[in-house]
Amino acid sequence: MQKIVGRRLRAISGLSPATAVARSIAPLLFGVTAAVFLCSLTVPTGAQSPAPAASSGSCEPAAAAVGRVYRISRGAAAPASPDEPGVTDVELGDEIAIEVTNYPKLKPCATLAKRLVLFIDGRPAGPLKLPPQIDPAGNNVKFVAKLVVELREGSRETLAAIVERARAEPAGLLVSIGPDEQPAIRSEAKLKLNPLPTRWGITWLIVFLVLLAAFVVCALRTNIIRDGQPEPGALDWRGAYSLSRAQAAWWFFVVLAAYLFIGLVTGDFNNSFNSTALTLLAIGAGTALGSAAINVAKTSDKATLEAQTAREAATQDVAMLAGREAALRQEVAVEANGERKVEIVKQVAAVQARLSARESDRAKLLNQSENFFRDIVSDANGVSFHRFQVVAWTVVLTVVFAKDVMSGLAMPDFNTTLLGLQGLSAATFLGLKTTEATVPKN
């Protein structure tokens, strides 16, 4: 071995430096090249870089069309044949099948940037998540979509517009699909959309009606919205209704009904409340609290003595006027027709009017209920404007509130002016309540 190496070195030493280097590295380069070639032959096919996919065709959404749309959930089986009609009455939350013909023309339109979306009445309602069911021929497909999911992913304005159209179009709304941010493909298929889910709608309606009925019973039989018990000597055990408590209860049930309605239609019970609803509830609660504080502050020994004296006077007047009315009626019964009888009839009418007024005074002094409306708009001297304007603005804002809920499927966002108006109305009531008379002038 040493002799061979020696001869090799002597042979190289007789060459020029460049030639010697070239001959030295040539075997090394040849070995590296051979090794790379052999490794490439042993690499598995799956490890190679994939070749670019062949083009599947051009995007031609106008060539595709929706054949049929029908419900497949709630126990409704899919049609057995293309000629068999499916169930087209649907609710939010139902699964629907959308059959598309000539799908290969539509498929290239779906990319990562532009997905296929569900269209209802020409409005994009949300992306189609589930892959289509393709027939063996590959020309027709069936998409399955859940209405509540797709609609919820769309904007609330889109959902409100679809629900409004569903109410206005009893024949149904057109349903289609198409690429995002592009028009929907051709479709003549319609669904009759019921905006309120029947099962949950009935359930929540029963819950709301039970709560409302329980409140009405309490309002009639307890002091839940009354100013306490009447004074001793009252003809009825029920006290007068309180305007502030009635307003607080009113806004509570208005907001509760709106919250349940929005949650049922949109399926979103977590984001239905807003600052406007909270402010209206706070105004009602604050008014009730302020009114109760004023009632306590106005109670004193002097006021109690004045009220007792007025009650005794009103009771005497009622007894006297009732006796006078009875006597006049007896005279009318025995008096012959003539001017005297006409005069007595006029006296009866005058006494009745005076008796009614004094009975009303006596009821107010005893904190006895006359009727709901008169109780909330009247003080000791009768109907007062500062009470009436609270009732008027509450009714007006309730109508505006309900209209916005129905059209927008959301709690309305009252601006600071409207909320300030309701607050000013309540503040006016509380401010003038401090000066309200507790004893009638007459």
Phi, psi and omega in degrees: 000319181295326178293319181296316180296322180296314179299322181296317180292322179293323180295320181289324184294339179278354181264169174288158181303315182297316180294324180294318180295316182300315180291336181285320186268348182300314178298326180295315179297320180297319179295318179296317181297318180295322180294317179298318181296316180295323179293323180294330179286338184261354180289132179297152182298321183295341182276351181285155178296132181294144177282151178302137181293144178289148180297132181272004179121172182272156180279112180228075182297335181292339181278343179267163181204155175271127180273297182224154174225132182204164180276140179237359179256185182057037175082003180272116182284154177290151179302140182284334182219161180299338181273350182274123180289147177263176178282123183251000175273114186231163174233162174297128184109344178284153172268136180236151176254136180237110180269128184241129177263152180057046184297328180304335178282338182266331186303317180298343180287338182274114178232179177296329181277327182231101179275165173282136183235159177275135178245131174235121182057037178079004182249134177293125185253350180146160184288151174274115186271317185284144178291151182286154174267114188259136178283165183304325182287336178083004181269328183243143180226165177229121175265147175241127181226144175258118190302316185295325180288313184294318181292325182293330180282341173283174179289157178294329178294321178297315179299317179297319179294320180294317179296319179297319178292325179297324177290324185276343183241086180294340180285344178118168180246143178294137179237134181206182173226172178174169178295148179299139179066022175226163179296155178287156178284168183300139179201139172242005183279136182234151173235139175268104186268124172265112186297332182256120176301129187296311186294306180290329178299315179294320181299310181290329176296318178297316179300315181295316181294324177296315178298317180294317179296318178298321178294316180299317178299316178296322180294326181280329189248353180228185181260028185300326175232031179244162178270055176079188181280152175290163179287159176301141182100355179289148180281344181228145181281348185274130178281172181289146178289146180260129179296315184294318179291322178296321178294319178298317178294322180300308182293330177299312183284329176296313180293320179297315179297318179295318180299315180293319181297313181297317180296323180293316184286315185271340185077007183245102178265353184272331186243024184273338183275150177215182185292330179296313179299319180295321180293319179296319176296321180293321178296316178297315180293319179295322178295317179297318180294316179296321179296318179296321179295321179294319179300319179292319182294331182277355179277123178208169180296321180294315180295322179295319179294318179297318180294321179295317178298318179294323178296318179296319179295318179295321179297318178296318179297319180298316179296316180296313182293324177296319177295318179298318179297316180298319180295318180295323179294324177295321178295321178297324183291325184263344183283137177286162179297136180163188183294325179298318180294321178297320179294321179294321179298320177295322178295323178298316180297319180294317179295321178298318179296317179293320179297318179297319180295317181289328174295323177294317177300315182297320179296319179295318180294331179270001185057041181257137182289134172265299168199166189301309186294316180295324179298316188278340181255002185241146166251201184295335182257013177110198183296132180240146186291321184295334174280318182297321182292331175296315179297316183297311182292327177296317179294316182297312181292332175295318178297316178297317180300311182295321179297316180293323178296315182293322185273328184254353182052041179202155173298133182292151176258089176293137177285174184297334180292312180294316178295323176295325178296315178295320178294321178295321178299316179292320179295321177298317178299313181293321180296316181281341177295331179294337180255003180297141177288140176260349179232130179301148180294325183274000000 
